Amino acid sequence: MIKVLLVDDHDLVRTGIRRILDDVKGIKVISEVATGEEAVQFCRQIEPDVVLMDMNMPGIGGLEATKKILRYAPDCKVIILTVHVEEPYPSKVMQIGASGFLSKSAGCDEMVQAIKAVNAGQRYLPASIAQKMALSQFNHDSDNPFKALSERELQIMLMITRGEKVTDISEQLSLSSKTINSYRYRMFEKLSVSNDVELTHLAIRYGLVSSEAL
């Protein structure tokens, strides 16, 4: 029996995934939580076989939570679920040690396939995303500037494009406002933008966030 933990800040998403997996023989959802912090705490006490982790959540988010979970429970397999499928997200996700990357638009069969694959020790990437990642290694002209950002910078970038204030980001990540601003200005320099609005426009242009962020 594959024990699965669901991590998503939307109750409707968790309920939908649970209903799908409840009908799959050999897979059991043992719990569901709404934040990365709760996921880390759960995995320190009860180690699931597979974690289905939303990437973009309030608080520390899916990337940071994945790194912490793998530090405490290295045998746990994490699949990142996200609407953000453009580079550099897939590459960053696999670099931090996640076992799989799956779009939230994936079908039920693909989700089950991904869970079974990572539980068997394989890594899972949809064919279309794997192809884009492979091509980007050879076609440097297609590289987007966001590849220069660290995992923490990407995390803060997503929070900024959601309209969150520096003070809110500081509180959620347990970092000082000065540190958050240091990350912001470092991002601005790397991306050649001068403010949050330009940052959001650039992220939209490269398909990293929805135009609804404006």
Secondary structure, 3 states (H helix, E strand, C coil): CEEEEEECCCHHHHHHHHHHHHCCCCEEEEEEECCHHHHHHHHHHCCCCEEEEECCCCCCHHHHHHHHHHHHCCCCEEEEEECCCCCCHHHHHHHCCCCEEEECCCCHHHHHHHHHHHHCCCCECCHHHHHHHHHHHHCHHHCCHHHHCCHHHHHHHHHHHCCCCHHHHHHHHCCCHHHHHHHHHHHHHHHCCCCHHHHHHHHHHCCCCCHHHC
